[in-house]
Amino acid sequence: MSPKIAAVLSGKGGTGKTLFSINLAKKLVDRGVVTGLIDGDIDNPNVLAMLRIDMELRMIGSMRFVPGEHLGLQLFSMAMITKGPVVMSGQEYAHVLKDIINHTAWRDDTEVLIIDMPAGQADELLLLANEYPDRLVGSFVVMQPAHADVAEKVLEFHKDEGLPVLGLVENFAFYRCPKCGDEEFIFGESKLQSVAEKFGVEPLGSIPIIPDMRRRIEEGRPFLVGDEAAAIELAAERVINSDPRKTGLFEKMKEKVKGVARDLILDVMAKVVETANRDLDISQLRESTGLPGGRILQLNICDRSLNKVKVQEHFKVQEGKLVVVRNPPRVDDRVDIWDKAFVWALIGRRTDTGAPFDFEKAWTSGKMRIFSTDTGTPRAVTFFKAVYEQARNHPSMEKVLKALERVV
């Protein structure tokens, strides 16, 4: 049976996410769980550095990586391949992570893979959700009091995507004086309970500032002990007792990958253009967004990967109208959007999770990409959003949107 997967995330770097990942993986090993730890922060791996170990990558044949072993842990890190930072696109990172999961010779009895993810919400997390829905048990989100708002963005992303959160941990929560026992909230009062309640997730606990952690890391033993490890104990329990089959994620993912019929997309696009030209002031929208006249915008409605184009149209603003251009001599701005995200943005909500959705959400969550040939991306973004969002809010679109919602 394939090992289940748990991801460790944070909204930004410097929250102690890697420290949490190492301690969680080690706690699982101590409890007899056969565990692999993947340093998923591919461009800046630091698991091996924190453990003060140096390993070279070994291969079995040409297609299987041999994981390193340390303190009972199976380890994989890009630092086993290269000692310097690696510059890749988000999609390249995601493909590398997939290769690591699939082509590493983990022990046959491996039960859990803990993945120390890059900070923020990135293609790697979406890859886990889409590629391993029957193995992903959920995420741990690590925050610190001074940046609770950043953690909220990550939790909002999980809520929108319908991804389970195993627990919320607050690191650098306070400093306890070793002499008098008084606690000082260096980075501000705790936000753990309020954030957890806001998003309906379990608060696993707070980890204090540990003055001698630097020494522990230099000794290659960055482990939490005693009361420091209370949140780690609870996290280990969550992993051990979590079953991906109970999350309902597999069914959600099957629903998410269903495409939208090509003819339906063409009908909707035609209706948007008709509404825009009849009921909107296109010239004013162009001027307010700073889009120069005559620019040609290519709209690609794609599959989930944004690589396979299902429907393609070209538009330009001409004499105050949004005009469809056949066989254009050039493309100035290009929009690639997943067909399902296109429909969700028009409807105004996701049909899989019920979360609010618009074209900005599509862009910021990686379901839409926008390119311009001459630094025109902000103009293309704002013009595209303005046209489609004003069109979808017009009464003439009401019947079309109701029909769309019934279909999807």
KAMO-V789748 format. One record per pair of residues at least 6 apart in sequence whose C-alpha atoms are under 6 Angstrom apart, sorted by the first residue. I is the first residue (numbers start at 1). J is the second residue. Records with the same first field share a line. If there is no record, write none. Layout:
I->J ; J
This chain:
3->110 ; 111 ; 112
4->112 ; 135 ; 136
5->112 ; 113 ; 135 ; 136 ; 137
6->114 ; 137 ; 138 ; 139
7->114 ; 115 ; 139
8->116 ; 117 ; 139 ; 140
9->117 ; 141
10->119 ; 120 ; 141 ; 142
11->119 ; 120 ; 150 ; 151 ; 154
12->119 ; 120
13->119
15->143 ; 144
17->142
21->116
23->223
24->232
28->236
34->110 ; 111
35->110 ; 112 ; 113
36->74 ; 75 ; 113
37->75 ; 113 ; 114 ; 115
38->75 ; 76 ; 115
39->77 ; 116
40->115 ; 116 ; 117
41->117 ; 118
42->78
43->85 ; 86
44->85
50->217
51->220
52->220
55->80
56->80
57->80 ; 81
58->66
59->65 ; 66
64->103 ; 104 ; 105
65->104 ; 105
66->104 ; 105
67->74 ; 75 ; 76
68->74 ; 75
69->75
90->123
94->123 ; 124
133->249 ; 250
134->244 ; 250
135->244
136->244
137->244
138->164 ; 165 ; 166
139->165 ; 166
140->166 ; 167 ; 168
141->168
142->169 ; 170
143->151 ; 170
144->170 ; 171 ; 172
145->187 ; 188 ; 190 ; 191
146->187
160->355
162->353
167->202 ; 203 ; 204
168->203 ; 204
169->204 ; 205 ; 206
170->206
171->206 ; 207
172->207 ; 208 ; 209
173->206 ; 207 ; 208
174->184 ; 185 ; 208 ; 209
175->183 ; 184 ; 208 ; 209
176->182 ; 183
196->203
204->231
205->231
207->228
216->222
276->391
277->321
282->320
283->320
289->379 ; 382 ; 383
290->379
291->379
294->316 ; 317
295->316 ; 332
296->315 ; 316 ; 331 ; 332
297->314 ; 315 ; 333 ; 334
298->313 ; 314 ; 334
299->312 ; 313 ; 335
300->309 ; 311 ; 312 ; 335 ; 336
301->309 ; 310 ; 311 ; 337 ; 338 ; 339
302->308 ; 309 ; 310 ; 337 ; 338 ; 339
303->338
304->338
314->324 ; 325
315->323 ; 324 ; 325
316->322 ; 323
332->372 ; 373
333->371 ; 372
334->370 ; 371
335->369 ; 370
336->368 ; 369
337->367 ; 368
338->367
344->350
345->357 ; 358 ; 359
346->392
347->401
348->356 ; 357 ; 358
349->355 ; 356 ; 357
350->357
362->368
371->377
